[in-house]
Each structure stands twice: as structure tokens, then as C-alpha cells.
Amino acid sequence: MSADTPSKPAPSYPRDPDNDLTTRDLAERYGVSLVADGGWFRKGIIPPEHAYRVPVLRANGIVGLEWRVPAAALADFQPPDPKGGRPRREDTP
């Protein structure tokens, strides 16, 4: 993208903490651990303009923050390759 081309603003999705997807929902949807999909939020793999945190009351009585994302914001989302990492080095003779 050149400096002359204005960037498109990201689409806006309404936030509904009661119905938006949680990290548990994402883990089930994409078959990954809660730790992995929580990392997607922290690393910005899930677009930060769509993700947000809401206060929730935990079982131990402490109020914590939980990630949420509208389902519509994930329409084109492709999760990272679970194998990830650096490719193997080819052994050359």
C-alpha cells in the first residue's frame, strides 16, 4: 500500500458481551486449547479492533477480565497452522 492510498477502516461489529464468543467458544470452534486461543488475542492474530475484554465474576469470587469477539468478525478468520514454528532445516550434502 502506498502512502497516497488511504487505508480502509476496519468494519465495525456491534459488541454484545452476552452473545459474543468467549475464549472457550473459540477453543471449541477451532479445536485448540484455551491457552492457544488466548494467545491469539494477545498476539493480535484475532484483529484487536474486534476483540475486547469484559469483567466477569470467577468461581472464586474474584472479578477478572475475559476476551470476547463478535462471531461476525470471524467470518474470514483463518487460525494459524497448529504446527507453526520454524520450518525444518533441509540437510544438504
Phi and psi in degrees as GROMACS dihedral restraints (atoms count N, CA, C in turn):
[ dihedral_restraints ]
;  ai    aj    ak    al  type     phi  dphi    fc
    3     4     5     6     1   -84.7    20    10
    4     5     6     7     1   167.1    20    10
    6     7     8     9     1   -68.4    20    10
    7     8     9    10     1   -22.1    20    10
    9    10    11    12     1   -80.0    20    10
   10    11    12    13     1   -19.4    20    10
   12    13    14    15     1   -89.2    20    10
   13    14    15    16     1   117.7    20    10
   15    16    17    18     1   -70.0    20    10
   16    17    18    19     1   142.9    20    10
   18    19    20    21     1   -78.9    20    10
   19    20    21    22     1   146.5    20    10
   21    22    23    24     1   -77.2    20    10
   22    23    24    25     1   137.2    20    10
   24    25    26    27     1   -70.4    20    10
   25    26    27    28     1   147.3    20    10
   27    28    29    30     1   -65.9    20    10
   28    29    30    31     1   144.0    20    10
   30    31    32    33     1   -61.6    20    10
   31    32    33    34     1   147.1    20    10
   33    34    35    36     1   -99.6    20    10
   34    35    36    37     1   133.4    20    10
   36    37    38    39     1  -118.4    20    10
   37    38    39    40     1   135.3    20    10
   39    40    41    42     1   -64.4    20    10
   40    41    42    43     1   141.5    20    10
   42    43    44    45     1   -93.3    20    10
   43    44    45    46     1   129.1    20    10
   45    46    47    48     1  -137.8    20    10
   46    47    48    49     1    87.2    20    10
   48    49    50    51     1   -53.4    20    10
   49    50    51    52     1   -27.0    20    10
   51    52    53    54     1   -76.0    20    10
   52    53    54    55     1   -24.0    20    10
   54    55    56    57     1  -119.6    20    10
   55    56    57    58     1   -13.0    20    10
   57    58    59    60     1   -69.9    20    10
   58    59    60    61     1   160.0    20    10
   60    61    62    63     1   -74.5    20    10
   61    62    63    64     1   140.0    20    10
   63    64    65    66     1   -99.4    20    10
   64    65    66    67     1   176.0    20    10
   66    67    68    69     1   -62.3    20    10
   67    68    69    70     1   -35.6    20    10
   69    70    71    72     1   -64.1    20    10
   70    71    72    73     1   -42.2    20    10
   72    73    74    75     1   -61.3    20    10
   73    74    75    76     1   -43.6    20    10
   75    76    77    78     1   -65.6    20    10
   76    77    78    79     1   -40.1    20    10
   78    79    80    81     1   -60.8    20    10
   79    80    81    82     1   -42.8    20    10
   81    82    83    84     1   -67.9    20    10
   82    83    84    85     1   -41.9    20    10
   84    85    86    87     1   -64.1    20    10
   85    86    87    88     1   -41.5    20    10
   87    88    89    90     1  -104.5    20    10
   88    89    90    91     1     3.2    20    10
   90    91    92    93     1    64.6    20    10
   91    92    93    94     1    41.9    20    10
   93    94    95    96     1  -125.9    20    10
   94    95    96    97     1   172.9    20    10
   96    97    98    99     1   -79.9    20    10
   97    98    99   100     1   161.8    20    10
   99   100   101   102     1   -61.5    20    10
  100   101   102   103     1   -34.1    20    10
  102   103   104   105     1   -65.6    20    10
  103   104   105   106     1   -42.4    20    10
  105   106   107   108     1   -63.6    20    10
  106   107   108   109     1   -49.4    20    10
  108   109   110   111     1   -73.9    20    10
  109   110   111   112     1   -27.3    20    10
  111   112   113   114     1   -62.2    20    10
  112   113   114   115     1   -36.1    20    10
  114   115   116   117     1   -64.6    20    10
  115   116   117   118     1   -32.1    20    10
  117   118   119   120     1   -60.2    20    10
  118   119   120   121     1   -38.0    20    10
  120   121   122   123     1   -69.2    20    10
  121   122   123   124     1   -49.3    20    10
  123   124   125   126     1   -64.0    20    10
  124   125   126   127     1   -34.2    20    10
  126   127   128   129     1   -86.4    20    10
  127   128   129   130     1    -6.3    20    10
  129   130   131   132     1    81.3    20    10
  130   131   132   133     1    13.5    20    10
  132   133   134   135     1   -67.2    20    10
  133   134   135   136     1   -40.1    20    10
  135   136   137   138     1   -85.9    20    10
  136   137   138   139     1   123.5    20    10
  138   139   140   141     1   -50.1    20    10
  139   140   141   142     1   123.3    20    10
  141   142   143   144     1   -63.0    20    10
  142   143   144   145     1   -21.6    20    10
  144   145   146   147     1   -72.4    20    10
  145   146   147   148     1   -12.7    20    10
  147   148   149   150     1  -104.5    20    10
  148   149   150   151     1   -28.2    20    10
  150   151   152   153     1   -84.2    20    10
  151   152   153   154     1   146.6    20    10
  153   154   155   156     1  -152.3    20    10
  154   155   156   157     1   166.0    20    10
  156   157   158   159     1  -116.7    20    10
  157   158   159   160     1   143.4    20    10
  159   160   161   162     1  -127.1    20    10
  160   161   162   163     1   147.7    20    10
  162   163   164   165     1   -73.1    20    10
  163   164   165   166     1   135.8    20    10
  165   166   167   168     1  -134.3    20    10
  166   167   168   169     1   148.4    20    10
  168   169   170   171     1   -88.8    20    10
  169   170   171   172     1   119.3    20    10
  171   172   173   174     1   -82.1    20    10
  172   173   174   175     1   166.4    20    10
  174   175   176   177     1   -61.0    20    10
  175   176   177   178     1   -28.0    20    10
  177   178   179   180     1   -85.4    20    10
  178   179   180   181     1     6.7    20    10
  180   181   182   183     1    88.5    20    10
  181   182   183   184     1    -2.6    20    10
  183   184   185   186     1   -91.6    20    10
  184   185   186   187     1   138.7    20    10
  186   187   188   189     1   -86.3    20    10
  187   188   189   190     1   125.1    20    10
  189   190   191   192     1  -124.1    20    10
  190   191   192   193     1   178.8    20    10
  192   193   194   195     1  -108.3    20    10
  193   194   195   196     1   138.3    20    10
  195   196   197   198     1  -127.2    20    10
  196   197   198   199     1   138.8    20    10
  198   199   200   201     1   -71.0    20    10
  199   200   201   202     1   144.4    20    10
  201   202   203   204     1  -138.7    20    10
  202   203   204   205     1   152.5    20    10
  204   205   206   207     1  -150.4    20    10
  205   206   207   208     1   135.1    20    10
  207   208   209   210     1   -64.0    20    10
  208   209   210   211     1   138.8    20    10
  210   211   212   213     1   -58.8    20    10
  211   212   213   214     1   -37.1    20    10
  213   214   215   216     1   -63.0    20    10
  214   215   216   217     1   -27.5    20    10
  216   217   218   219     1   -70.5    20    10
  217   218   219   220     1   -15.3    20    10
  219   220   221   222     1  -102.5    20    10
  220   221   222   223     1    12.7    20    10
  222   223   224   225     1   -56.1    20    10
  223   224   225   226     1   -40.7    20    10
  225   226   227   228     1  -105.8    20    10
  226   227   228   229     1    11.6    20    10
  228   229   230   231     1   -71.4    20    10
  229   230   231   232     1   131.4    20    10
  231   232   233   234     1  -116.7    20    10
  232   233   234   235     1   116.2    20    10
  234   235   236   237     1   -66.9    20    10
  235   236   237   238     1   153.2    20    10
  237   238   239   240     1   -63.3    20    10
  238   239   240   241     1   156.8    20    10
  240   241   242   243     1   -60.9    20    10
  241   242   243   244     1   124.3    20    10
  243   244   245   246     1   -63.3    20    10
  244   245   246   247     1   -24.4    20    10
  246   247   248   249     1   -75.8    20    10
  247   248   249   250     1   -35.9    20    10
  249   250   251   252     1    40.3    20    10
  250   251   252   253     1  -153.7    20    10
  252   253   254   255     1    70.6    20    10
  253   254   255   256     1  -173.0    20    10
  255   256   257   258     1   -81.3    20    10
  256   257   258   259     1   140.9    20    10
  258   259   260   261     1   -66.6    20    10
  259   260   261   262     1   154.2    20    10
  261   262   263   264     1   -62.7    20    10
  262   263   264   265     1   146.0    20    10
  264   265   266   267     1   -79.0    20    10
  265   266   267   268     1   131.0    20    10
  267   268   269   270     1   -76.9    20    10
  268   269   270   271     1   128.7    20    10
  270   271   272   273     1   -81.4    20    10
  271   272   273   274     1   117.9    20    10
  273   274   275   276     1  -107.6    20    10
  274   275   276   277     1   139.7    20    10
